[in-house]
Amino acid sequence: MAKENGLQLLKAGRTSQAQLELQKAIDVTPRMACLLIEELKLMGVKFVVAPYEADAQMAYLERKGLVSAIISEDSDLLVFGAKCLITKLDQYGECIEINRSDFSAVKEISLAGWSDEDFRRMAILSGCDYLSNIPKMGLKTAYKMVRRYKTIDRVQNSSHLSDHCAKKDVNRF
């Protein structure tokens, strides 16, 4: 999908936007990973190869103090408890650094006093890698629901849920 969007934007002469979309279409092949591993070994750089999704492993390494930050395009790392996520790295070395310690400064929603579990509930309700989102349930609505009801069971039983989505959509939790 990203490749098609990028090519359409390129045809329309919108090269900056096309480049961003085409970057999303790039996939790391097993051969590319193998070459990187060989190079890391030659350089004496320690590394870990994740057998599946690496999110939980990366968050664990950071929690244990073995790494200072995590570089990834996947914001689900924040749900796993990552403290420092470096993302949106561009060709010029510019990036966005998201520090969990800065969450209390967010103006749109107040995460002050929120536990990791509260944050996780909000993320799951609004959609994540492991579950598709509930129709009409975005991050702000999920935030309001978790802020008010605290648990998925209480969200599911709330009369306000019908204002945003069908209760059957929440049953999968």
C-alpha positions in Angstrom: 0.0 0.0 0.0 2.8 2.4 0.9 4.6 1.7 -2.4 1.5 2.4 -4.4 0.8 5.7 -2.5 4.4 6.7 -2.9 4.4 6.1 -6.7 1.1 8.1 -7.1 2.6 11.0 -5.1 5.7 10.8 -7.2 3.7 11.0 -10.4 1.8 14.0 -9.0 5.2 15.7 -8.5 5.0 15.6 -4.6 8.5 14.2 -4.2 8.9 14.9 -0.5 5.7 13.1 0.4 6.5 10.3 -2.1 9.8 9.7 -0.5 8.2 9.3 3.0 5.7 6.8 1.6 8.3 4.9 -0.3 10.5 4.6 2.8 7.6 2.9 4.5 7.6 0.3 1.7 11.2 -0.8 2.3 11.6 -4.2 3.8 14.7 -5.7 5.4 15.3 -9.0 3.7 17.0 -12.0 5.4 20.0 -11.4 3.2 20.3 -7.8 4.4 20.1 -9.0 8.0 22.7 -11.6 7.4 25.1 -9.0 5.9 24.6 -6.7 8.9 25.2 -9.5 11.4 28.5 -10.4 9.5 29.6 -6.8 9.7 28.7 -6.5 13.4 30.8 -9.6 14.1 33.8 -8.2 12.2 33.5 -5.0 14.1 33.2 -6.8 17.5 29.8 -5.2 18.2 27.6 -7.2 20.6 24.1 -7.8 19.3 21.0 -9.9 20.0 18.8 -11.4 17.2 15.2 -11.5 18.2 13.5 -14.8 17.2 10.2 -12.9 16.5 9.0 -9.4 17.3 11.7 -7.7 19.3 9.6 -5.1 21.2 9.5 -7.0 24.5 13.2 -7.9 24.3 14.3 -4.3 23.6 12.2 -2.9 26.5 13.7 -5.6 28.8 17.3 -4.7 27.7 16.5 -1.0 28.4 14.9 -1.8 31.8 18.0 -3.8 32.8 20.2 -0.9 31.9 21.9 -2.8 29.1 20.9 -0.1 26.5 20.3 3.6 26.9 17.6 4.0 24.3 15.7 2.1 21.6 15.7 3.0 17.9 12.5 1.9 16.2 9.7 3.1 14.0 7.3 1.1 16.2 5.6 3.2 18.9 4.3 0.0 20.5 7.6 -0.1 22.3 6.1 2.6 24.6 3.4 0.1 25.5 6.1 -2.4 26.5 7.5 0.2 28.9 10.3 1.7 26.8 11.7 4.8 28.6 13.5 6.4 25.6 12.3 5.7 22.1 14.2 7.3 19.1 12.0 7.2 16.1 11.4 8.8 12.7 15.1 8.8 11.8 15.6 10.5 8.5 18.4 10.5 5.9 19.9 13.6 7.6 20.2 11.9 11.0 17.2 14.0 12.4 14.8 12.1 14.6 12.2 12.3 17.3 13.2 11.3 20.8 10.3 10.3 23.0 11.1 10.1 26.7 8.6 8.4 29.1 9.6 10.9 31.8 8.1 13.7 29.6 4.6 12.1 29.4 3.4 14.3 32.3 4.1 17.4 30.2 1.7 16.3 27.4 -1.0 19.0 27.2 -3.8 17.2 25.2 -4.2 14.4 27.8 -2.9 14.1 31.3 -0.8 10.9 31.9 0.4 12.1 35.3 -0.2 9.4 37.8 -0.9 6.8 35.2 0.6 3.3 35.6 2.1 1.3 32.8 -1.1 -0.8 33.0 -3.3 2.3 32.5 -1.2 3.3 29.5 -1.4 -0.2 28.1 -5.2 -0.3 28.4 -5.5 3.0 26.6 -3.2 1.8 23.8 -5.0 -1.6 23.4 -8.4 0.1 23.3 -7.2 2.5 20.6 -5.6 -0.3 18.5 -2.1 -1.8 18.4 0.0 -4.4 16.5 -1.8 -7.2 18.3 -5.5 -6.2 17.9 -7.2 -4.1 15.3 -8.8 -0.9 16.6 -12.4 -0.7 17.8 -14.4 1.3 15.3 -14.7 4.9 16.4 -12.3 4.4 19.2 -9.2 6.6 18.8 -6.5 7.5 21.3 -8.4 10.4 22.9 -11.6 8.3 23.4 -9.6 5.4 24.8 -7.9 7.8 27.1 -11.2 9.2 28.4 -12.6 5.7 28.9 -9.6 4.5 30.9 -9.4 7.7 32.9 -13.0 7.3 33.9 -13.5 3.6 34.2 -10.0 2.3 35.0 -10.5 -1.3 33.8 -11.5 -2.9 30.5 -14.5 -4.7 32.3 -15.8 -1.4 33.6 -15.3 0.2 30.1 -17.2 -2.7 28.6 -20.1 -2.4 31.0 -20.3 1.4 30.7 -23.3 3.0 29.1 -20.9 5.4 27.3 -19.4 2.6 25.3 -22.4 2.5 23.0 -21.8 6.1 22.1 -18.4 5.1 20.6 -18.7 1.5 19.4 -20.5 -1.7 19.7 -19.9 -3.7 23.0 -19.1 -6.8 20.9 -15.9 -5.0 19.7 -14.6 -4.8 23.3 -15.4 -8.5 24.1 -12.1 -9.6 22.5 -10.2 -8.2 25.4 
